[in-house]
Amino acid sequence: MGIDPGTNLLGFGAISVCGRKLELVEAGVVDLRAEKDHFCKLALIAREFSMLLDRIHPDELSIESAFYAKDAQVIQKLGRVQGIIISEAIRRCIPVYEYAPRKAKIAVTGNGAASKEQVAMMVGRQLKMDLQPKHLDATDALAIALCHYYDALSPLGGSSSSGGWKKFIAAHPDRVK
């Protein structure tokens, strides 16, 4: 499951992996724009995310890391949202992985500066479906989930699969000929 945290729109996307076959489980957004009080938004996020976890039962959770912003309050509010998401996952013993937006864009498009529309188009291609989401935060969340999948496949991937070839071979002796 991938999460694109936000204080107005929180994107989520879950994929199923069977071998190397990917399938969309569910994607969407939690729309928080009607709630004006920040702390009430946080309570709504906690409630909605908990219900998502109850419905989807992800094995792992990948979340977009904070990006650079000129306004420190934006980063602080986003950090609170991330904290709620991460703590709920940890409470349920779901492993959490964090990826920079640029890394997710590179993973799905090959371009770290890709637009949200380019990300949505490439996510749709990789899942072999025509995705026309109302909000691109959902496809951004799917991109985070796909980034985690590709990172886990790579023996030389990032933090979630560090250890190189030696670790990969030890973990997958059946894939070595």
Backbone as a chain_set.jsonl record, in Angstrom:
{"seq": "MGIDPGTNLLGFGAISVCGRKLELVEAGVVDLRAEKDHFCKLALIAREFSMLLDRIHPDELSIESAFYAKDAQVIQKLGRVQGIIISEAIRRCIPVYEYAPRKAKIAVTGNGAASKEQVAMMVGRQLKMDLQPKHLDATDALAIALCHYYDALSPLGGSSSSGGWKKFIAAHPDRVK", "coords": {"N": [[0.851, -1.178, 0.0], [0.555, 2.182, -0.833], [1.063, 5.543, 0.252], [0.241, 8.887, -0.208], [0.765, 11.438, 1.608], [-1.243, 14.106, 2.827], [-2.684, 17.266, 3.801], [-4.998, 18.221, 2.828], [-5.87, 16.571, 0.727], [-5.486, 13.188, 0.975], [-3.779, 10.756, -0.521], [-4.2, 7.327, -1.425], [-3.141, 4.055, -2.349], [-3.358, 0.726, -3.268], [-1.708, -2.206, -4.214], [-1.648, -5.517, -5.535], [0.592, -8.197, -5.513], [1.572, -10.886, -7.348], [3.844, -13.128, -7.895], [5.393, -11.716, -10.498], [3.316, -10.314, -11.366], [1.225, -7.566, -11.316], [-1.553, -6.092, -9.717], [-4.219, -3.794, -9.398], [-5.6, -3.067, -6.305], [-7.054, -1.214, -4.777], [-7.646, 2.297, -4.955], [-7.608, 5.75, -4.118], [-8.737, 8.818, -2.583], [-8.642, 10.482, 0.572], [-10.67, 12.959, 1.304], [-10.136, 15.936, 2.762], [-10.796, 18.565, 2.735], [-13.132, 19.869, 3.517], [-13.028, 20.075, 6.24], [-11.946, 22.461, 8.438], [-10.446, 22.887, 10.777], [-7.265, 22.061, 11.869], [-6.548, 20.058, 13.763], [-8.861, 18.585, 13.965], [-8.854, 17.58, 11.386], [-6.674, 15.861, 11.611], [-7.7, 13.968, 13.374], [-9.72, 12.934, 11.766], [-8.158, 11.844, 9.705], [-6.832, 9.808, 11.127], [-9.002, 8.15, 11.8], [-10.105, 7.494, 9.247], [-7.887, 6.33, 7.965], [-7.421, 4.138, 9.581], [-9.737, 2.666, 9.053], [-9.255, 2.137, 6.342], [-7.013, 0.437, 6.538], [-8.22, -1.688, 7.881], [-9.918, -2.599, 5.88], [-8.271, -3.145, 3.631], [-5.977, -4.545, 4.472], [-2.985, -4.414, 4.222], [0.265, -5.851, 3.501], [2.615, -4.485, 3.632], [3.634, -1.06, 3.998], [4.167, 1.822, 2.163], [5.326, 5.12, 2.188], [5.217, 8.483, 1.115], [7.963, 10.617, 1.509], [8.622, 13.711, 3.259], [8.719, 16.672, 1.372], [10.659, 19.435, 0.109], [9.724, 22.592, 1.297], [8.895, 26.043, 1.33], [7.49, 27.109, 3.409], [7.564, 26.541, 6.719], [5.489, 25.706, 8.376], [3.878, 24.183, 6.718], [5.42, 21.884, 6.282], [5.533, 21.009, 8.917], [2.816, 20.406, 9.475], [2.389, 18.416, 7.549], [4.178, 16.525, 8.503], [2.89, 15.767, 10.847], [0.689, 14.422, 9.804], [2.008, 12.305, 8.492], [3.084, 11.104, 10.77], [0.795, 10.108, 12.081], [-0.1, 8.211, 10.2], [2.14, 6.477, 10.028], [2.407, 5.658, 12.721], [0.011, 4.266, 13.136], [0.3, 2.162, 11.33], [2.591, 0.902, 12.386], [1.604, 0.184, 14.873], [-0.026, -1.873, 14.112], [1.787, -3.702, 13.332], [2.741, -3.518, 10.71], [5.18, -3.341, 8.308], [6.962, -0.355, 7.501], [7.957, 1.778, 4.879], [9.813, 4.431, 3.452], [9.804, 6.795, 0.847], [11.276, 9.198, -1.297], [9.583, 11.738, -3.185], [10.759, 12.216, -5.693], [12.241, 9.856, -6.149], [10.181, 7.986, -6.442], [8.955, 8.98, -8.746], [11.031, 8.607, -10.596], [11.16, 5.827, -10.505], [8.729, 5.011, -11.705], [8.456, 6.52, -14.047], [10.938, 7.139, -15.034], [11.86, 9.662, -14.922], [12.704, 12.059, -12.694], [11.53, 14.523, -12.458], [8.996, 14.381, -13.41], [5.621, 15.195, -14.346], [2.5, 15.236, -12.463], [0.512, 14.226, -14.094], [1.976, 12.748, -15.983], [3.003, 10.79, -14.29], [0.602, 9.543, -13.509], [-0.244, 8.492, -15.989], [1.828, 6.646, -16.556], [1.682, 4.951, -14.342], [-0.795, 3.811, -14.828], [-0.193, 2.409, -17.204], [1.675, 0.549, -16.21], [0.114, -0.922, -14.506], [-1.568, -1.927, -16.296], [-4.052, -0.759, -17.031], [-6.631, 1.668, -17.663], [-6.339, 4.435, -15.985], [-8.221, 6.907, -14.611], [-8.234, 8.919, -12.466], [-10.094, 10.965, -10.174], [-8.66, 12.628, -8.553], [-5.22, 13.282, -8.658], [-3.664, 12.529, -6.569], [-4.18, 9.965, -5.793], [-3.02, 8.357, -7.822], [-0.418, 9.16, -7.416], [0.032, 7.981, -4.936], [-0.149, 5.303, -5.68], [2.12, 5.235, -7.256], [4.074, 5.444, -5.289], [3.681, 2.993, -4.024], [4.352, 1.268, -6.162], [7.01, 2.04, -6.519], [8.101, 1.041, -4.158], [7.71, -1.695, -4.604], [9.374, -2.103, -6.898], [11.809, -1.379, -5.785], [12.113, -3.333, -3.836], [12.438, -5.546, -5.476], [14.921, -5.166, -6.576], [18.237, -6.169, -6.177], [20.131, -4.366, -5.524], [18.828, -2.222, -4.509], [17.332, 0.509, -2.624], [17.127, 1.507, 0.833], [15.336, -0.418, 1.763], [16.127, -2.789, 0.693], [18.818, -3.168, 1.089], [22.158, -4.461, 1.055], [23.035, -5.778, -1.107], [24.09, -8.114, -3.688], [24.892, -10.452, -2.335], [23.161, -10.667, -0.097], [20.755, -10.819, -1.49], [21.035, -13.249, -2.924], [21.199, -15.042, -0.807], [18.646, -14.76, 0.247], [17.065, -15.569, -1.889], [17.604, -18.277, -3.055], [16.492, -19.951, -4.956], [16.316, -18.487, -7.235], [18.737, -18.35, -8.383], [20.931, -19.581, -10.786]], "CA": [[0.0, 0.0, 0.0], [1.28, 3.444, -0.901], [0.358, 6.708, 0.79], [0.684, 10.242, -0.532], [0.147, 12.171, 2.706], [-1.611, 15.489, 2.59], [-3.608, 17.814, 4.786], [-6.26, 18.483, 2.139], [-6.183, 15.311, 0.054], [-4.547, 12.132, 1.312], [-3.91, 9.724, -1.531], [-3.827, 5.959, -1.067], [-3.217, 3.108, -3.444], [-2.912, -0.607, -2.892], [-1.506, -3.147, -5.306], [-1.427, -6.915, -5.182], [1.705, -8.739, -6.27], [1.595, -12.342, -7.427], [5.022, -13.306, -8.745], [5.717, -10.386, -11.032], [2.065, -9.744, -11.862], [0.694, -6.502, -10.47], [-2.971, -5.773, -9.879], [-4.766, -2.739, -8.558], [-6.561, -3.505, -5.298], [-7.919, -0.063, -4.521], [-6.963, 3.59, -4.916], [-8.517, 6.872, -3.933], [-8.273, 9.886, -1.699], [-9.437, 10.921, 1.714], [-10.846, 14.391, 1.071], [-10.162, 16.617, 4.057], [-10.95, 19.995, 2.48], [-14.298, 20.437, 4.206], [-12.673, 20.294, 7.652], [-11.038, 23.619, 8.522], [-9.589, 22.791, 11.956], [-6.177, 21.12, 11.595], [-6.574, 18.921, 14.675], [-10.0, 17.753, 13.551], [-8.38, 16.86, 10.204], [-5.823, 14.77, 12.073], [-8.593, 12.935, 13.922], [-10.378, 12.333, 10.601], [-7.147, 11.013, 9.04], [-6.634, 8.61, 11.953], [-10.202, 7.312, 11.676], [-10.231, 7.003, 7.866], [-6.773, 5.446, 7.66], [-7.668, 2.904, 10.318], [-10.745, 1.918, 8.281], [-8.591, 1.644, 5.139], [-6.203, -0.715, 6.917], [-9.151, -2.785, 8.184], [-10.514, -3.084, 4.636], [-7.281, -3.594, 2.651], [-5.015, -5.46, 5.118], [-1.718, -4.468, 3.481], [1.41, -6.53, 4.105], [3.631, -3.452, 3.818], [3.161, 0.293, 3.721], [5.18, 2.77, 1.7], [4.814, 6.476, 2.343], [6.041, 9.527, 0.518], [8.647, 11.44, 2.504], [8.374, 15.15, 3.17], [9.467, 17.365, 0.337], [11.074, 20.775, 0.483], [8.711, 23.649, 1.213], [9.365, 27.308, 1.889], [6.727, 27.39, 4.618], [7.847, 25.519, 7.738], [4.229, 25.181, 8.908], [3.4, 23.144, 5.798], [6.189, 20.681, 6.6], [5.12, 20.558, 10.248], [1.494, 19.784, 9.352], [2.568, 17.178, 6.803], [4.838, 15.598, 9.421], [1.863, 15.237, 11.754], [-0.082, 13.445, 9.027], [2.874, 11.141, 8.354], [3.184, 10.469, 12.079], [-0.434, 9.342, 12.323], [-0.088, 7.073, 9.286], [3.219, 5.564, 10.427], [2.132, 5.052, 14.03], [-1.081, 3.287, 12.992], [0.873, 0.983, 10.678], [3.479, 0.248, 13.35], [0.738, -0.422, 15.898], [-0.558, -3.108, 13.53], [2.957, -4.501, 12.919], [2.914, -3.427, 9.262], [6.443, -2.673, 8.013], [6.809, 0.937, 6.834], [9.082, 2.196, 4.046], [9.63, 5.822, 3.056], [10.442, 7.111, -0.427], [11.185, 10.58, -1.751], [8.747, 11.863, -4.388], [11.62, 12.114, -6.877], [12.57, 8.452, -6.352], [8.972, 7.33, -6.961], [8.783, 9.414, -10.138], [12.044, 7.916, -11.389], [10.8, 4.407, -10.557], [7.603, 4.722, -12.607], [8.527, 7.239, -15.33], [12.321, 7.339, -15.468], [12.148, 11.094, -14.85], [12.432, 12.564, -11.352], [10.787, 15.785, -12.519], [7.759, 14.106, -14.151], [4.393, 15.832, -13.848], [1.523, 14.316, -11.884], [-0.191, 13.594, -15.211], [2.873, 11.726, -16.528], [3.025, 9.708, -13.303], [-0.683, 8.837, -13.617], [-0.25, 7.737, -17.236], [2.762, 5.519, -16.449], [1.126, 4.024, -13.355], [-1.834, 3.085, -15.561], [0.459, 1.457, -18.111], [2.308, -0.528, -15.458], [-0.956, -1.751, -13.947], [-2.325, -2.368, -17.476], [-5.427, -0.282, -16.972], [-6.835, 3.09, -17.922], [-6.655, 5.109, -14.723], [-8.714, 8.273, -14.77], [-8.659, 9.299, -11.12], [-10.614, 12.31, -9.966], [-7.543, 13.358, -7.959], [-3.955, 12.633, -8.982], [-3.027, 12.061, -5.335], [-4.356, 8.508, -5.768], [-1.981, 7.749, -8.664], [0.858, 9.408, -6.729], [0.141, 6.941, -3.907], [0.165, 4.059, -6.394], [3.525, 5.35, -7.664], [4.866, 5.131, -4.093], [3.577, 1.534, -3.861], [5.145, 0.661, -7.225], [8.407, 2.326, -6.189], [8.497, 0.072, -3.147], [7.77, -2.998, -5.272], [10.581, -2.149, -7.722], [12.949, -1.308, -4.873], [12.234, -4.65, -3.194], [12.912, -6.479, -6.494], [16.305, -4.892, -6.927], [19.209, -6.572, -5.16], [20.941, -3.197, -5.188], [17.881, -1.141, -4.237], [17.577, 1.431, -1.517], [17.194, 1.074, 2.226], [14.509, -1.584, 2.055], [16.732, -4.016, 0.188], [20.262, -3.016, 1.111], [22.897, -5.685, 1.315], [23.59, -6.174, -2.376], [23.868, -9.425, -4.287], [25.072, -11.523, -1.35], [21.911, -10.778, 0.651], [19.73, -11.238, -2.437], [21.232, -14.674, -3.206], [20.846, -15.786, 0.404], [17.19, -14.689, 0.405], [16.378, -16.153, -3.052], [18.465, -19.285, -3.693], [15.772, -20.553, -6.063], [16.421, -17.629, -8.411], [20.124, -18.373, -8.834], [21.195, -20.777, -11.603]], "C": [[0.89, 1.233, 0.0], [0.413, 4.582, -0.391], [1.034, 7.982, 0.309], [0.034, 11.141, 0.515], [-0.147, 13.625, 2.335], [-2.588, 15.954, 3.651], [-4.935, 18.219, 4.147], [-6.768, 17.235, 1.42], [-5.094, 14.318, 0.417], [-4.776, 11.011, 0.312], [-3.503, 8.363, -0.997], [-3.982, 5.069, -2.289], [-2.642, 1.782, -3.008], [-2.808, -1.47, -4.138], [-1.318, -4.542, -4.73], [-0.324, -7.432, -6.084], [1.639, -10.259, -6.195], [2.704, -12.685, -8.418], [5.473, -11.939, -9.2], [4.476, -9.712, -11.622], [1.52, -8.75, -10.838], [-0.779, -6.288, -10.769], [-3.348, -4.651, -8.933], [-5.77, -3.352, -7.588], [-7.57, -2.388, -5.078], [-7.067, 1.196, -4.518], [-8.011, 4.682, -4.749], [-7.887, 7.934, -3.058], [-9.21, 10.007, -0.509], [-9.487, 12.432, 1.571], [-11.073, 15.092, 2.4], [-10.479, 18.105, 3.921], [-12.122, 20.632, 3.213], [-13.995, 20.758, 5.671], [-11.631, 21.403, 7.735], [-10.063, 23.526, 9.697], [-8.54, 21.696, 11.737], [-6.246, 19.885, 12.496], [-7.774, 18.009, 14.419], [-9.655, 16.967, 12.289], [-7.541, 15.66, 10.623], [-6.66, 13.625, 12.643], [-9.302, 12.201, 12.782], [-9.413, 11.408, 9.851], [-6.957, 9.715, 9.815], [-7.8, 7.638, 11.78], [-10.279, 6.679, 10.279], [-9.105, 6.03, 7.517], [-6.936, 4.102, 8.369], [-8.695, 2.043, 9.571], [-10.155, 1.367, 6.982], [-7.773, 0.388, 5.441], [-7.081, -1.92, 7.233], [-9.698, -3.421, 6.906], [-9.464, -3.739, 3.722], [-6.299, -4.618, 3.214], [-3.686, -5.539, 4.365], [-0.632, -5.217, 4.25], [2.514, -5.53, 4.442], [3.038, -2.108, 3.444], [4.339, 1.141, 3.271], [4.547, 4.155, 1.721], [5.778, 7.457, 1.707], [6.662, 10.367, 1.625], [8.327, 12.914, 2.261], [9.264, 15.746, 2.083], [9.834, 18.75, 0.845], [9.911, 21.746, 0.321], [9.263, 24.903, 1.866], [8.691, 27.618, 3.216], [6.92, 26.246, 5.611], [6.566, 24.923, 8.305], [3.655, 24.083, 8.023], [4.106, 21.831, 6.113], [5.764, 20.123, 7.952], [3.769, 19.835, 10.181], [1.581, 18.459, 8.61], [3.226, 16.116, 7.681], [3.864, 14.986, 10.418], [1.035, 14.164, 11.056], [0.742, 12.161, 8.87], [2.968, 10.378, 9.669], [1.967, 9.618, 12.403], [-0.435, 8.074, 11.478], [0.93, 6.03, 9.759], [2.9, 4.891, 11.751], [1.007, 4.02, 13.956], [-0.567, 2.009, 12.328], [1.751, 0.207, 11.655], [2.667, -0.462, 14.428], [0.18, -1.757, 15.425], [0.546, -4.033, 13.009], [3.106, -4.579, 11.4], [4.239, -2.706, 9.012], [6.211, -1.407, 7.179], [8.101, 1.274, 6.094], [8.784, 3.602, 3.546], [10.432, 6.094, 1.787], [10.229, 8.583, -0.768], [10.317, 10.644, -3.004], [9.559, 11.676, -5.667], [11.966, 10.645, -7.184], [11.376, 7.692, -6.931], [8.741, 7.71, -8.419], [9.78, 8.726, -11.058], [11.656, 6.445, -11.564], [9.71, 4.122, -11.58], [7.699, 5.411, -13.962], [9.936, 7.329, -15.895], [12.756, 8.783, -15.375], [11.738, 11.616, -13.472], [11.659, 13.864, -11.311], [9.468, 15.616, -13.288], [6.571, 14.812, -13.507], [3.483, 14.778, -13.235], [0.772, 13.564, -12.985], [0.66, 12.496, -15.846], [2.939, 10.525, -15.587], [1.749, 8.884, -13.429], [-0.725, 7.962, -14.865], [0.64, 6.494, -17.122], [2.304, 4.492, -15.411], [0.045, 3.179, -14.03], [-1.251, 2.047, -16.505], [1.031, 0.266, -17.349], [1.278, -1.457, -14.817], [-1.891, -2.274, -15.045], [-3.804, -2.015, -17.38], [-5.48, 1.213, -17.244], [-7.269, 3.751, -16.623], [-7.044, 6.545, -15.01], [-9.171, 8.775, -13.402], [-9.168, 10.732, -11.072], [-9.503, 13.204, -9.407], [-6.258, 12.585, -8.216], [-3.185, 12.18, -7.743], [-3.139, 10.535, -5.225], [-3.293, 7.827, -6.622], [-0.592, 8.04, -8.106], [1.087, 8.352, -5.649], [0.461, 5.589, -4.544], [1.62, 4.07, -6.864], [4.447, 5.032, -6.49], [4.844, 3.616, -3.849], [4.414, 0.815, -4.916], [6.636, 0.871, -6.99], [8.906, 1.311, -5.162], [8.631, -1.328, -3.755], [9.059, -3.122, -6.084], [11.84, -2.13, -6.852], [13.184, -2.664, -4.214], [12.74, -5.707, -4.184], [14.406, -6.355, -6.738], [17.267, -5.343, -5.837], [20.102, -5.416, -4.741], [20.076, -1.989, -4.895], [18.264, -0.321, -3.035], [17.536, 0.763, -0.165], [16.399, -0.19, 2.511], [15.119, -2.884, 1.548], [18.249, -3.932, 0.19], [20.928, -4.338, 1.465], [23.469, -6.272, 0.044], [23.278, -7.606, -2.772], [23.955, -10.545, -3.264], [23.774, -11.749, -0.56], [20.795, -11.303, -0.252], [19.826, -12.747, -2.687], [20.841, -15.522, -1.993], [19.323, -15.842, 0.582], [16.43, -15.407, -0.701], [17.237, -17.21, -3.733], [17.82, -19.934, -4.908], [15.892, -19.738, -7.356], [17.834, -17.58, -8.982], [20.372, -19.68, -9.585], [22.678, -20.959, -11.786]], "O": [[1.864, 1.309, 0.75], [-0.804, 4.588, -0.573], [2.252, 8.13, 0.411], [-1.11, 11.565, 0.346], [0.619, 14.27, 1.619], [-3.237, 15.147, 4.315], [-5.893, 18.527, 4.856], [-7.949, 16.894, 1.5], [-3.912, 14.578, 0.192], [-5.838, 10.389, 0.297], [-2.567, 8.256, -0.205], [-4.836, 5.299, -3.145], [-1.552, 1.729, -2.44], [-3.691, -1.47, -4.996], [-0.887, -4.714, -3.59], [-0.304, -7.141, -7.28], [1.65, -10.84, -5.11], [2.529, -12.551, -9.629], [5.885, -11.105, -8.394], [4.57, -8.68, -12.287], [1.378, -9.063, -9.656], [-1.2, -6.3, -11.926], [-2.854, -4.574, -7.808], [-6.681, -4.07, -8.0], [-8.779, -2.592, -5.179], [-5.901, 1.164, -4.124], [-9.152, 4.543, -5.188], [-6.678, 7.947, -2.825], [-10.395, 9.681, -0.58], [-8.466, 13.108, 1.701], [-12.078, 14.867, 3.074], [-10.432, 18.831, 4.913], [-12.093, 21.83, 3.497], [-14.64, 21.621, 6.266], [-10.549, 21.286, 7.159], [-8.952, 24.048, 9.607], [-8.882, 20.548, 11.455], [-6.02, 18.772, 12.023], [-7.698, 16.8, 14.637], [-10.097, 15.83, 12.123], [-7.677, 14.573, 10.062], [-6.358, 12.453, 12.415], [-9.464, 10.981, 12.834], [-9.797, 10.323, 9.416], [-6.924, 8.638, 9.22], [-7.591, 6.434, 11.63], [-10.492, 5.473, 10.149], [-9.338, 5.021, 6.851], [-6.621, 3.054, 7.805], [-8.533, 0.827, 9.473], [-10.504, 0.264, 6.562], [-7.829, -0.595, 4.703], [-6.73, -3.05, 6.893], [-9.915, -4.632, 6.852], [-9.738, -4.77, 3.107], [-5.836, -5.486, 2.473], [-3.299, -6.618, 3.916], [-0.61, -5.219, 5.481], [3.252, -5.706, 5.412], [2.076, -2.021, 2.681], [5.381, 1.171, 3.925], [3.395, 4.338, 1.328], [6.995, 7.281, 1.757], [5.978, 10.779, 2.562], [7.831, 13.299, 1.203], [10.419, 15.353, 1.916], [9.361, 19.178, 1.898], [9.203, 21.715, -0.685], [10.013, 24.829, 2.84], [9.261, 28.314, 4.056], [6.488, 25.119, 5.365], [6.55, 23.751, 8.68], [3.017, 23.155, 8.519], [3.465, 20.784, 6.2], [5.648, 18.908, 8.118], [3.608, 18.766, 10.77], [0.927, 17.488, 8.989], [2.869, 14.94, 7.608], [3.999, 13.821, 10.79], [0.719, 13.128, 11.643], [0.233, 11.062, 9.089], [2.935, 9.147, 9.681], [2.103, 8.521, 12.944], [-0.735, 6.989, 11.978], [0.61, 4.846, 9.872], [3.098, 3.684, 11.896], [1.056, 3.004, 14.649], [-0.951, 0.906, 12.715], [1.656, -1.017, 11.736], [3.002, -1.572, 14.842], [-0.06, -2.661, 16.225], [0.27, -5.022, 12.331], [3.55, -5.598, 10.869], [4.408, -1.571, 9.457], [5.376, -1.389, 6.274], [9.198, 1.079, 6.617], [7.635, 3.93, 3.25], [11.585, 5.681, 1.665], [9.15, 9.137, -0.557], [10.313, 9.706, -3.801], [9.092, 11.044, -6.615], [11.979, 10.241, -8.347], [11.544, 6.849, -7.812], [8.373, 6.863, -9.233], [9.431, 8.31, -12.163], [11.808, 5.886, -12.651], [9.759, 3.096, -12.257], [7.096, 4.95, -14.93], [10.116, 7.566, -17.09], [13.895, 9.11, -15.709], [10.556, 11.611, -13.131], [11.181, 14.271, -10.252], [8.895, 16.597, -13.762], [6.522, 15.001, -12.291], [3.666, 13.58, -13.455], [0.437, 12.392, -12.817], [0.143, 11.439, -16.208], [2.933, 9.378, -16.036], [1.807, 7.654, -13.452], [-1.186, 6.822, -14.811], [0.244, 5.408, -17.547], [2.519, 3.293, -15.589], [-0.017, 1.967, -13.823], [-1.761, 0.93, -16.596], [0.895, -0.88, -17.778], [1.546, -2.641, -14.612], [-2.869, -2.968, -14.767], [-4.681, -2.847, -17.612], [-4.491, 1.926, -17.072], [-8.424, 3.638, -16.212], [-6.269, 7.304, -15.591], [-10.358, 9.029, -13.199], [-8.726, 11.594, -11.832], [-9.416, 14.385, -9.743], [-6.21, 11.371, -8.016], [-2.157, 11.514, -7.865], [-2.278, 9.892, -4.624], [-2.717, 6.824, -6.201], [0.325, 7.243, -8.303], [2.21, 7.881, -5.469], [1.256, 4.82, -4.004], [2.279, 3.03, -6.87], [5.495, 4.414, -6.679], [5.869, 3.027, -3.508], [5.112, -0.147, -4.598], [7.437, -0.031, -7.238], [10.012, 0.785, -5.29], [9.574, -2.054, -3.441], [9.762, -4.127, -5.977], [12.823, -2.801, -7.166], [14.328, -3.091, -4.056], [13.4, -6.663, -3.776], [15.072, -7.335, -7.069], [17.123, -4.936, -4.684], [20.761, -5.487, -3.703], [20.532, -0.852, -5.016], [19.366, -0.438, -2.499], [17.873, -0.413, -0.033], [16.754, -0.954, 3.408], [14.677, -3.967, 1.932], [18.9, -4.57, -0.638], [20.327, -5.211, 2.092], [24.305, -7.173, 0.103], [22.341, -8.225, -2.268], [23.172, -11.493, -3.319], [23.344, -12.888, -0.38], [19.988, -12.132, 0.168], [18.811, -13.444, -2.664], [20.23, -16.581, -2.134], [18.783, -16.859, 1.018], [15.286, -15.814, -0.502], [17.57, -17.045, -4.907], [18.521, -20.417, -5.797], [15.603, -20.242, -8.441], [18.099, -16.86, -9.945], [20.06, -20.759, -9.082], [23.107, -21.907, -12.444]]}, "num_chains": 1, "name": "protein.A"}
